[in-house]
């Protein structure tokens, strides 16, 4: 990754793209009162420096039938944590996996269509992975703020 210093112009571009990555260069140029060539150059530099990692659609999971969203706190055996991460990352219901500083634990987000599917996944899949000691689950019941534009 290159050492790229962001300035006010970069921040303005990022702020606009953050909420709508489909803005055309022409629209950004007009909104920011800058030439299209400047916008194009700045975005290219932001991509090359890995400030912008890519562009993805925002998908509403509920419109795909995924009604159950869980946070899983997975306690692992330290020597198996990488193996556990590799295995659980292969499962489609798992959408995020984070290592946390409270021991050999993983903070995991998963989505399911039904509660029974979630239960079955945890009891029949997760607990069969070597290196998992325990799994604590919390069901997300309300979202107050989501900012998917910043990778955690």
Number of C-alpha atoms within 10 A of each C-alpha: 7 10 7 12 8 12 8 8 14 15 11 14 18 20 12 15 18 16 12 14 14 13 12 13 16 15 12 19 18 11 12 15 10 13 13 17 12 13 21 16 11 17 19 13 16 20 13 14 15 14 15 17 11 8 12 10 8 9 8 9 14 13 8 9 12 16 13 19 22 20 19 21 20 21 19 22 16 14 10 14 20 13 16 20 16 11 13 18 15 10 13 10 19 17 13 15 18 13 16 11 8 8 11 16 22 22 16 20 20 19 24 21 16 13 16 11 13 18 12 11 15 16 11 11 12 20 14 10 14 14 19 20 13 15 18 12 14 11 14 12 9 7 6 5 6 7 9 11 17 8 6 7
